[in-house]
Amino acid sequence: MLAKKLKRYKKKKVVKKKTFRQMERHLKGVANHRRVEILFLIAEKKGISVDSISVILKCNFKTTSVHLLRLEQAGLVRKRNMGRMVLHELSPYGRHIHEFLQTFQYS
């Protein structure tokens, strides 16, 4: 009987609002046209390396690496090691920002 009552009164998952500083961190991550390009490229090609990104965007390797570091610090990109290569993919927040930028692009 008690188990049935507990099932009925399950706790709802509480979704915390982001603080303004957290939102600022995410938005500063894409506060550069090159970072936005990199974000779109990673969304298109999941698991892409720094070399590939710099070749496709015709950008310096070091510059690309620094932009990727900023995107990772902002929580928009995840890095995954595969031997000597580092592969990049979007984090869940990165996917949300990418979707927002796509809709913003056509408005």
N, C-alpha and C positions, 0 to 999 in steps of 0.2 A: 504494500500500500504506500509506504513512504517513498519507495523507488519511483512509483508512478507520479507522485506529486513532484519529485525532483525533476523528472523529465519535463513536466509541464512548465516549470519555472526555470528553464535554462537561462543563464546569463547571456545577455546580448553582447556581441563584440563591440567594444567601445573604440571608435575611431577618433584618434587625437588629431586636432588641428595642428598644422605646421605653424611654427612661430614665424615672425617676419624675418628674422635672421636666417632661418632655414630656407625660406623662399628666396631670399636675396642670394644665398649661396648657389642655389640651382640656377637662378636667372643670370648671375654673373658668369656662370659656366658657358653660356651661349652668347655672351656679350661681345662677340667678335665674328665677323663674316666667315673667317676661315674655320672657326670652330663649328659654326652652323653647317658649313660644307662637309666637314668631317663627320658630324652627327648624322647627316643625311646619307653619307657614303657607308657608314657603319650599319645604318638601318637597312640599306640595300644589300650589303654584303656582310653577313654575320661571320665573325671569326676572321677578320682581315688583319694583316700585320702592318707595322709602321712603314716598312719598305713599300708595300703595295699602296698604302694611302699616299705617301709622298710622291710616288711615281704617277699615280692616277691624277692627283691634284696639281702636279708639276710644281711642287713646293720642296724647300730644303728639308732634309731629314731631321735636323735638329729642331727646326721650327715646328715641324709636325709633331715631334716627340714632346715638346713643351706644351703644345695645344692639347695633346692627348692627356698629359699630366694634369692640366687644368680641368679638363672634362672629368677625369677620374676623381679629382679632389672635390668637384662639385657634385659627385654622386650620380653622374649621367652615363658613365662608361665603366665597364668592368674589364679587367685584364685577366688573361688566362695563359699560363705558361705551357708551351708544348715543346719540350726540349730546349733548343736555343731560341726559338721563336716566341714572341708574345702576341697572342691573338686578342682582338678587342670585340666586344659586343655591348649592346645597349643594356643598361640596367632598367628596372621597371620605371623609375623616374625619367630616365632617358627616353623610354618609349612614349611616356605621356607628353614630354616636351616636344618630341618629334611629331606626334599627332597634332599638337597645338600649332606648331610651326607650319605644318602642311595646310591646316585650315586657314591659318593667318596668311599664308602665301597667296591664296586664291580669293581673299576677301578685299 
